[in-house]
C-alpha cells in the first residue's frame, strides 16, 4: 500500500480538469503542475543511477526517444524482444527506486480516473529531443491488463496519437502540455497510441526536450 504524507497531494487540481477521451480513459489537464523542482530532482536522481539510452529494437533500429526506468522493474528492448527486467542490462544493477512523488501522483491520478488502489512497480522515463517520436503501439508486455497506464507529460508540448483497438484505426490528435496526465485502462487498456515528432521549442523545465513518465504495473 502506498501511504501518503500529511498534505502531500492535498493541492492537486479538482476532477473538473478531466477530459474524457474514451470509456475508461481521460486526460487530466495540469494535474502534475506546480512540482517542477521536485520532478527535476527526482528525474536527475534516477538518471544519475541509470543513464538515458536509445535502446535497440528487435528489428535492429534505435528508438528515437532516449529512455531509462525506475522501480522494481524496467522496460527494455533489444534483439531478443520487448520485456520487463529487474536489473538494468547495461550495469547489471537493480533499477533505481521509484521516487515516492511518481508513485503517489500516479495513484492519485488513477483514482481520479476511476482506478483505485493503483500501485505501479515500473516507471519508464522517456526523453524526447526535437524530432523524436513514438510510433503507434499497444502496451501489452505486462503480466495482466487489469491495471491502468498513467502517463505524465513534462517540458515541451507534444501531440499524442490516440488510436483504437486496431492499428488501422485513425488516431485522434491530442495536444499534451507540461503537467498534463493521461490515464487509460479497462476497455481502453489496449488502444494504440503514440507521439508525433516533437516540434522545436523551449520550456523552462526541460529546455529543448520533452520528458514523459509512464507508470505501469508490470507483474
N, C-alpha and C positions, 0 to 999 in steps of 0.2 A: 504494500500500500504506500502511495506517495503522500507524505504528510506535509501540509503547507504551514509555514510560519505565520505568526500573527500579522495580518495586514499585507502579506507579501503580494497578493494579487487582488486586494480589495478595490483597487482603482481601475480594473480592467473595464473597457467600454461595455455598455449595455448591449443586449442582443438586437436592439433597433438597428445596429450597423450591419446586420446579417442580410445577405443577398442569396436567396436560394437559387442554385444552378442545376438542381436535379432533385429526385425524390428524396434522396438521403445524402445530399451534397450541398455545401454552402460556402460562400465567401464572406469572411468576417473582416470588413474594411477597418484598417488601422488597429486591429486587435493587439498587435505586438509593439505598437508605438510607445515612445517615451522611455525606452530602456536601452538606448544606444550604447552607453558606456558599459553596462553590464553585458550586453551581447558582444561588444568588441573584445572585452577581456576574456569572455568565455571562448569565443572563436579562436583568439590568439593562443589561448592555453591549449586547446585541442590541437591546433596546427603545429604548436611547438613540440608536441609529442609524436604526432603522426602527420607528416608533411602532405600538403596537397599534391596530387599527381594526376596526370591524364592517363587513365587506365586503358589497357588494350582490350578491344572487343574480341569475341570468339572468331570473327572474320579477319582479324589481324590489323584492323584500323585502330585509331586512337580516339577516345571521346574528346569532344571539343571543350567540354566543361571539366575543369580540374576538381578532384574530389578527395575528401578524407571522411572518416567516420569516428563516432564515439558511442559509448555504451557497451553492453555485453557482447554485441555482435556488430560487425561492419559488413557492408555490401561490397563485393569485389567482382571484377570481371577480368578474364584473361582467355587464352586459347582454350581452356577447359570449360568455359561457360560462365554463366551468372550464378552467384550463390552468396550465402552469408558465411562469415568466418569469425571465430572468436579471437583470432590474432591477426595483426597487420602482416600481410605477406611480405612486405619489404623489410620489416625489422624482426619479425617473429614474436614481438611483444604483444600483450593484450592491447586492445584499443583503449584510448583514454576514457576515463569515466565520463559518463554523460553529465554535463553541468545541470544542477538542480533547476536552474532557470528554464532550460529547454524542456525538461520533463514536466515541470509544473505548468508551463504555458500550454504545452500540448494537451495535458489532461483537462485544463480549463477550457481550451478551445473545443476539444472533442465533446465535452459536456454541453457547451452552448449549442452544438450541432446535433445533440440527441444521443451521443455515445458516452455513457457514463463509465467510470472506473477504467479509463484507458491508461495503461502503463507501458509506454514504449521501452523496448530493450535495444533499439538501434536508432541512430540518428545519422543520416547522410548529410554531409556539409558540402554543397556544390559551389564552386566559384566560377562565374561566367565572366570572361573578358568580353570586350566588344566583339560582336560577330559570333560568339559561341552560342550553341543551340542544343536542344534535346529533341530527338525525333519522337514521333508518336509511339507510345509503348504502353503496356499494361504492367502494373506492379503485381507480379504473381510468383515471386520467389519465396514468399512467406509460407510458413507451415500450414496456416489456415487463413481464411479470409473473413473471419468474424470480427476482426479489429479494423478500425478506420485508418486512413492515412491523414497525417497532419503536415501541411507544408507552409513554411514561414518565409516570406519574401523580405529581403533587406537590400538596401543600396539602390542601384539603377532600376528603373521600371523595366518590365518585360511583358510580352504578350503570351498569355497562357492559352494553349490549344486544348480545348475541352471537347473530346470526341465522344463517340458512342461505344457500344459493346462490340462493334465490328470495325476493323481497321479502315474499311471503305467508307464508314460514316463521316460526313463532312464535319469538321470540328468548329465549335464556336471559338471566337477570339475574345479573350478577357484581359484587360489591362490590369496588371498587378503592380502595386506601388509599395514603397517602403512601409513595412509594418502590417501589410495585409496577410491574412492567414486563410488558407483553404483547408477544408475538411471534407473527405468523402469516404463512404463506406456502404455497407448494406447492398441495396440494389444497384448502387453506382460504383461499388468497390473495384470492378474490373473494367471500368471505362478507359478507353485510350486517352492519353494526354501527352503533352509535350510543351516545349518552349521555343517560340520563334527566335531567330537570331537577335541577340541583344544589340540595340542601337547605341551609337556613341553618345556620351553624355558624362555628367559628373554629379556625384551625390556625396554630401559631407560624410556619410557613414563609411562608404567603401570606395570613394574615388571613382575611377572609371570601370567599376565592376558591379556585378550583382552577386549577392550571396543568398543561397537558398538552404534552409534546413528542412529535411524531410524525415519525419519521425514515424516509426513503424513498430509493430510487434512482430518480430521475425519468427519466433519459436512458439 
